[in-house]
Amino acid sequence: MGDQAELDQCKEHIKKALENGIVALIAEKMREFLEKHEQVPLNIAVTGESGSGKSSFVNAFRGVDNKDENAAATGCVETTTEVKSYNHPKYPNVTLWDLPGIGTTKFTADKYLEHIEFKKFDFFIIISDTRFRENDAKLAQEIQNMEKKFYFVRTKIDHNMQDEERSQRDFNEENTLDRIRKNCTEGLEKLHIPSPKVFLISNFEPHQYDFECLCKTLEEELPEHQEHVLLLALPNISQEICNKKREVLQAKIKYYALMSAVGAAVPVPGTSVAIDGSIALMFVRNCEDAFHINGVELLHSVIKEPVKPGNKLSLDLVLHVLSSSVVFTSLTAAEEGTRFILIFGIAVAMTLSSITTHKALTFILDKFTEAAQKANMKAVGLSI
């Protein structure tokens, strides 16, 4: 069922609930709808030979430091001897699976896939820190036979650049990258992999090289319902990814606005404001997860107040921020005033509440996007 069909179904539930006075049911239906789209599973398999950087890639993709207690174990020796799963810290429905390298197991390529239960994976990342070998090619062919996607990732490019710069008199980074990429693709073609997709990355410098290109390719080749999940889970390694996250979250605002309209149907003063504040609080937490921005610090910067020790994200803080907006307060006042007008009052209040929430959440989203873009520019060494 498509988004529009599900939205229409939600509207029908709302209509029936209004007729029966079951407002709580309406809010629950909308919450279920949003959660359903936020919890689509995405399973990513990461494999390659011993010491190729699989575990570091798993950590980089999840935005987790190698020293974090939730990080995949890394080291200069083989640390992955069995299939291990690592959930994204903010999106537990996104799981990266650190698989033992095929060269470190007793299984052939076809038996290897059977052993690791390949069916549960949405796509495979095949990693090497030098050249791709026969085992990698055989595994790719078996994955292709199973009609799954796979991508070749060449890691430790930052080390290669440092070594080349030390040893070459006329070092040119672009030429060196082209030479490494050509070497990888030609090697795979000799192993009967036609037109292989090879991405050159650094697990420790994801802003550089092909990490963003890899993310963009995955996004384009995933089904739409998983594409949005992937985007929100990606680390903020570029302005483009920040903007795409904004687009995904912007598309959800209409559903939150519909929840707000339902709350406005309750003929009790102050109820709609409380519901709108709760919706905004929920949205702020979603933005925190997507952009990796501290919501408490951001909201205090909006109202130009210092963050006091122990301050936490709360409904009061969100309402304080929204009350600083003239548009929000004027629309809220108009909504409260129209609610008790006979016949048409509730319909007008619902419309105003929807508009108010839409504007409020867009305002919040703009602030988070701006903060994420500034943080990204700072990370890559650009002036703000």
N, C-alpha and C positions, 0 to 999 in steps of 0.2 A: 504494500500500500504506500502511495507517495505522500510527501509532506502535506500537500494541499488536501488530499482526501482525508488524512488523519486530522488536519485542522478542522475541516468541515464536520468530521465526526465529533470532535471536541465541542464545536459550537452547538451541535445537536444535543449533546449531553448537558451543556450549559442551559439551553432553552428548556429542556425537560426539568432540570434541577430547579430553575427559576420558577417554573410553573408549580413545582411541589415545595418550594421554599427550602431546598437542600443546598445551601450555599457551600457548606463544608465539602460536599461531594464534588462540587465544581472545581474548587481549588485543588483537591486531591487528583482529579482527572488531568488537570493541566500539569501538575507536578510529575505525575507518572509519565506524561508525554515527553516532557523535557528530559527526565532521567533516562528514559528509554534511548533517546538519541545521544546522550552523553556516555552511555555505558556499552556501546557497541564494541565487541572484543576485537583486538588486533594482535596477532601472534607473529613475531618476527624471529626467524631462525638465523643465527650467526655461526658460521663454521669456517674452518681453515686449519692449516697445519700448526703444530706446536710452536708457541712463541711468536705467532704472527700479529698479535695485538687484538685478538677477539674480545677479551674481557675489557680492555681499555675502550674499545669501540662501543660495547654495551653501556659502559659508564658514560661516555661522551654523548651518546644518543639520548640517554635519559637525563643528561645535565647533572650527573652525580660525580663528585670528585673521587679519584681512585682511593683516597684515604678515608672516605666516608664509611661508616659502619654498614651501610646498605649497599656498598659497592661490590661489583664482581671482583673476585680475587685476581690480582695481576702479578706477574713476575717474569723472570728471564727463563724459567723452566716451565714445563707443561703443568698448568694448574687446573685444567679442565679434563677430568677423566670420565665424567658422566654428564648427562643432560641436566642443566641447571636453569631454573627460570628466575627472572628478575622483573618485578613489576615496576612500572613508572611510579615515582614517588607521589605524583599528583593525580595520575590517571591509572588506577590499578587494573583497568580493563586493557591497557596496553602492556604487553609482556614481551620482553626480549629473552630468547632462549640461547644460552651459551652452550654450544654443542662441542663434543670432543672432535678434534681434527680427524678426518678420515684416515690419514696416515698414521694415527696413533691407536687405531682400533684394529681388531682382527676381521672386520667386516669389509667385503668388497662394496663398490659404490651402490649396487642395487640392494644388497642386504643391509647396508648402512641406513638407507632411507626407511626400510622396513623396521629396523631396530629402533630408530628415533621417532617412529609414528609420524611420518611426514605430513599426513593428512590434516593435522591440526594447525599447520603453519600456513600463513597467508603468502609469504614469499621468503626467499633465502638470500642472505648476504654471504658471499664466499670471499674470505679474506686471505691476503698474503702480504708479507713485508718485503718480498723480493720478486721473483717471477712466479707465475702460476704454473703448476706442474700437472702431470698426467692425471693424478688423483682428483685434482680440482676440475679438470675438463670432464672426466668420467662422471663425476658427481653432477655437474651441470647438465650433462646429457640425460642422466636419469631423472633429474628434476624436470627437465623439459618434456620428457616422455610422460611424466605424471601431470603435465599441463599446469605447472606452477611457474611463477616468475623467479628469476635469479639475477643477481647483480655482483659483478666482480669489484672488490674494493682493495686497492693497493695502499697499505698504511705506511707510517713512519716517513712520509715525504719530507717532513721538516728536517729529519736527520740526514736524508739524502741531499737536501739543498745545502746544509751546513758543510757536509763532506765535499760536495762538488765545488763550493765556493772556495774552500781551502786549497783544493788541488788544481783548479783551473785558472789560468792567467786571465782569460777573457770570459769570465763567468756571466751567463745570461740565464736568469731564472726561467723565463718563458720557453727558451730553447731546450733547457734541461728537462722541463716538465713534458714538453712534446716528445722528447727522445724516450723518456721513461714510459709514457703512455703508448708510444708506437711499439716499443719493445714488448710490452705486455700484450697488446692486441695481436701483434704478429705471432707471438708465441702461442697464444690461444687458438689462432686460426690454423696454425700447423697441427694443433691437437684436435682439429675438426670442430671448432666452435666458430661459426660464421658471424661476422660483425658483432663481436662481443662488446658489451657496455662495461667500460673500466673507469672507475672513479679514483682519483689520487687524493688522499686525505692525510691530515694529521689529527690524531685523536686528542692531542693537547692544544692544537690551534684550529678549532673547527671553523673559525671565521675565514680561514685561508683555504686556498686550493679548491677541491671539488666537493667539499662537504655539502654546501648549499645546493649544488647541482644534483647531487645524489638525492637530497630531500625533495627537490622539485620533481625529479623523475618519479620517485615513489608516489608522490602526491598525484601526479598526472595519470599514473597507471593503476591506481587503486580505485575500487568502486566508490561512488560519491559518499555513501554513508560511512565508509572507513577513511576517506580522504580528510573529512573534517576532524575526525578523531586524531589522525596522524598530525595534522597541522597544529592542533592545540598542544599536543605532547612534545613537539619539537623544541629544542633549545633555541633561544632568540639569537641566532647567529647572523642575522641580516635585517635590514630595514624592510625588505620585501616580505620576509616571514612574519615580522611584526604586523605589517599591513594586512596580510592574509588572515592572521589570527583575528584582527579587528573585524574583517568581513564575516568570519564565521560567527563571532559573538554578536555582531550587528543583526545578523539574520535571526537570532534567537529572541531579540528584543520584542518582536511582535507578539510572541507567545506570552512573555511576561506582561506586556501591556494588556493582553486579553484577560490574564489573571487579575490584573488591577481593575479592569472594568467590572468583573464579577463582584469584587469586593465593594465597589461603589453601589451595588444593588441593595446592600444592607442598610436599611433606614435608621441607623444608629450613629449619632454624631461622633466623629473621630475614628470610626472603624476603618474607613477607607485610607486615612492617613497612616494608621498603624499597619495595614496590609501593604500599602505602597512602600513603607519603610522596610518591612520584612522582605519584600521582593527585591528592593534595592540592595539590602544586606546580602541576600543570596547571590545577586549578580556581582557584587564586589568580590565575594569569595571566588566566584568563577574567574573573574579577571585576575585575581591574585595567582591562581593556579596556572592560568594560561601564560601570563607575562612574567611570572617570578618577581613580582613587585610587592613590597610590603604595603598592604592596604592602609594600615594605621598611619604610617608615615606620609603616604600620599594624601589621604584625606585631611590630615592636619596641615599639610602644605597648602591645600586648597583654601582652607579657612584662615591660613596664616597664623596658626597657633603652634607652639612648641609641643612636642610629644613628651608627656611626663612619664617617669618610670612606672612600669606596670600597666600603662594604657593598653587596652585591647580593642579589637574590632567589635563594635556593638551597635545595636539598633539606635541608641541615643546619638552616637557619633555620626552615623549615616544621616539621621534626621537633621542633625545640626548642620551638616554640610549642605543638604538639600534646602534647608530653610534659608541659607545664605543666597539662594538663587531667587531673584525677583519673579522670574517666569514661573518657577515651581510654586511659590507661595501664592501668587495671584490666581493661577489655575486651580490650586487647591481650595482657595477661598470661594471661587466661583462654583466649584463642584459642590462644596458643602452647602452653599446658598441655594442651589437648584434642586438638591436632593428631596426637599419637602414640598416642591411645587406639585400640585395635583396633576395627575395623568402623565404628563411628559417629564416630570422632574427626574425620575430615576434614569430614564433613557439618556437625558442630557448629562446627568452626573456620570454615568458610565462612559460616555464619549469623552468628557473632560478628563476623567480619571485615566483613561487609556492614553490620551494625548500627553498628560502630565508625566506618566510613568515612562512613556517612550522618550520624551525629552530628557528626563532625569537620567535614565540609563545610558542614553547616547552621550550625555555630558560626562558621566562617570567613565564610560568607555574611552572617550577622547583623552581624558586625563591619564588613564592607564597606558594607552597607546603612545602618547607623548613621552611618558616616563620610560617606557620600554625602549623607545627609539633613542632617547638620550643615553640610556645605559649601554645600548649596543654601540653607539658611536664612541663612547668612552672606552669600551672594551677593545675596539679596533684601533684606538689611538687617534681618532678624529676630533677636531675641536668642535665644541657645541655652541 
